[in-house]
Amino acid sequence: MSHIVTVQDAVTAFEPFMEPTDAELDAIEREMPVILADVDLLDAYIVTLDRTPTELDARRIRRARRRALAARVALLNRTAGASQPGGAA
């Protein structure tokens, strides 16, 4: 009986080219408030999956939705300000 073996090197997730670059890490850091706000919004929705939402649940969802939108607006304002040189005259 002959065994079938591969002739290529094993692919691992720890290859040097698979690591995120500094620019990618900076982008993740800039987007972290949006990510955390979205996680809070998902948590608020998950709580209400198996039951009828109460008034408290509805408030929690509205509050989380407002925080998520505010975080997105803040991110857009930061990136728009960084991409446009100069100021308004």
Disulfide bonds with the S-S distance in Angstrom:
none
